[in-house]
Amino acid sequence: QSALTQPPSASGSPGQSVTISCTGTSSDVGAYNYVSWYQQHPGKAPKLMIYDVSKRPSGVPYRFSGSKSGNTASLTVSGLQAEDEADYYCSSHGGSNNLGVFGGGTKLTVL
Amino acid sequence: EVQLVESGGGLVQPGGSLRLSCAASGFTLISYNMNWVRQAPGKGLEWVSYISSSSSTTFYADSVRGRFTISRDNAKNSLYLQMNSLRDEDTAVYYCTRGVMATISGWYFDLWGRGTLVTVSS
């Protein structure tokens, strides 16, 4: 069982927006502004999409945004495109007892 | 080109050992903390181990603590993972990942290798 809880699946039509949640505890997501999100296409290595809750690395489209409220973080993909279909994982700093924690992943389907 | 390239994976029997290597290029390794992350077949990501830029601090997931050892050689631009007492559940693709710069606070993996497959089976 993963430390962070994500919905197993999400979907939307091209052009629509979809939000993926990531729920942790007051020891990880709620304790640090160090939530990150990763996109993984089949057979490929993950790619950093969001870090420090809401920051976008260079080259990541503005369509990807992140936020956090309490123990739950969210990734929103606006203006869905076919290439956004992938698995998405959240991660958080978990403190010294469990330094790095991941969510179980969400499979995003573009209908 | 900025990249990480893992090597050393393969088939090993339960109870055996394996040493993974990760070659960094295109950036100064000593400037970054580094991690290993793994992914079992068809499963999600699992953080495995962390090492600070100077090797002064290491952390391990509960699932591997006492069996795995992370190390680095900044002069050789290399990261390592020594895996002992391997179990079936250690079967996974192991990714070498770059963490935050040593001079800042944070937690993310901004550069990933392609991974190396470790299969533990008799």
Chai-1 contact restraints between the chains, C-beta under 6 A:
chainA,res_idxA,chainB,res_idxB,connection_type,confidence,min_distance_angstrom,max_distance_angstrom,comment,restraint_id
A,Y34,B,G106,contact,1.0,0.0,6.0,A-B,restraint_1
A,Y34,B,W107,contact,1.0,0.0,6.0,A-B,restraint_2
A,S36,B,Y108,contact,1.0,0.0,6.0,A-B,restraint_3
A,A45,B,W112,contact,1.0,0.0,6.0,A-B,restraint_4
A,A45,B,R114,contact,1.0,0.0,6.0,A-B,restraint_5
A,P46,B,W112,contact,1.0,0.0,6.0,A-B,restraint_6
A,L48,B,D110,contact,1.0,0.0,6.0,A-B,restraint_7
A,Y51,B,Y108,contact,1.0,0.0,6.0,A-B,restraint_8
A,Y89,B,L45,contact,1.0,0.0,6.0,A-B,restraint_9
A,H93,B,W107,contact,1.0,0.0,6.0,A-B,restraint_10
A,L99,B,Y50,contact,1.0,0.0,6.0,A-B,restraint_11
A,L99,B,F59,contact,1.0,0.0,6.0,A-B,restraint_12
A,G100,B,W47,contact,1.0,0.0,6.0,A-B,restraint_13
A,F102,B,L45,contact,1.0,0.0,6.0,A-B,restraint_14
A,G104,B,G44,contact,1.0,0.0,6.0,A-B,restraint_15
A,G105,B,G44,contact,1.0,0.0,6.0,A-B,restraint_16
